[in-house]
Amino acid sequence: MPYRQLIPQNTGGGRSRQSPSAAFRKDGQLVLNHAAAELLGNPPKVRVFADTDARRLRLEPTTPADGGGWSLSGGGNAQHRVGLRQFAKDHPAMAGDYSIHRLAGGIELRRQPDDE
């Protein structure tokens, strides 16, 4: 008997790709979803820059040997995280949800307006 192709009944749906997003929690955890980490190239460490007046953060990939880099932990089934505890204590207004914008050499996180 010759082979015949089996075709799945459910040919649509499945998981859709997430839009890049991030959140900075009051406890100092900067949380990136997988799509945001992919824009960075999933580096082991990142450089973090802050513009507190504009409520923006910038992340750039770096090497593991860079002393100015922050570990980008997580991944796998978990989200990616950067621990910025002291920064959160010093700048509590930075906590909230962020949109992601790609820049040359990194990504920019722009604070979303508060729902009031």
Residue pairs with C-beta under 8 A, 6 or more apart in sequence:
17 35
18 33
18 34
18 35
19 35
19 100
20 32
20 33
20 35
20 36
20 38
20 39
20 100
20 107
21 32
21 33
21 35
21 36
21 97
21 98
21 99
21 100
22 30
22 31
22 32
22 33
22 36
22 97
22 98
22 100
22 109
23 30
23 31
23 96
23 97
23 98
24 30
24 31
24 57
24 84
24 88
24 94
24 95
24 96
24 98
24 109
25 31
25 88
25 95
26 88
26 92
26 95
27 85
27 88
28 83
28 84
28 85
28 86
28 87
28 88
28 89
29 81
29 82
29 83
29 84
30 48
30 57
30 81
30 82
30 83
30 84
31 79
31 80
31 81
32 59
32 72
32 79
32 80
32 81
32 82
33 79
33 80
34 75
34 79
34 80
35 100
36 80
36 100
36 107
37 72
37 75
37 80
39 100
39 102
39 107
40 46
40 59
40 60
40 61
40 72
40 106
40 107
41 61
42 72
42 75
43 61
43 62
43 63
43 72
44 64
44 71
44 72
45 61
45 62
45 63
45 64
45 66
45 69
45 70
45 71
45 72
46 59
46 60
46 61
46 62
46 69
46 70
46 72
46 82
46 106
47 59
47 60
47 61
47 62
47 66
47 68
47 69
47 70
47 106
48 57
48 58
48 59
48 70
48 82
48 84
49 57
49 58
49 59
49 60
50 56
50 57
50 58
50 87
50 91
50 94
51 57
51 58
52 91
52 93
52 94
55 93
55 94
55 110
55 111
56 108
56 109
56 110
56 111
57 94
57 98
57 108
57 109
58 103
58 106
58 107
58 108
58 109
59 82
59 106
59 107
59 109
60 105
60 106
61 106
62 68
62 69
63 69
70 82
70 83
70 84
71 82
71 83
72 80
72 81
72 82
73 80
73 81
73 82
73 83
74 80
74 81
87 94
88 94
88 95
94 111
96 111
96 112
96 114
97 111
97 112
98 109
98 110
98 111
98 112
99 109
99 110
99 112
100 107
100 108
100 109
101 107
101 108
101 109
101 110
102 108
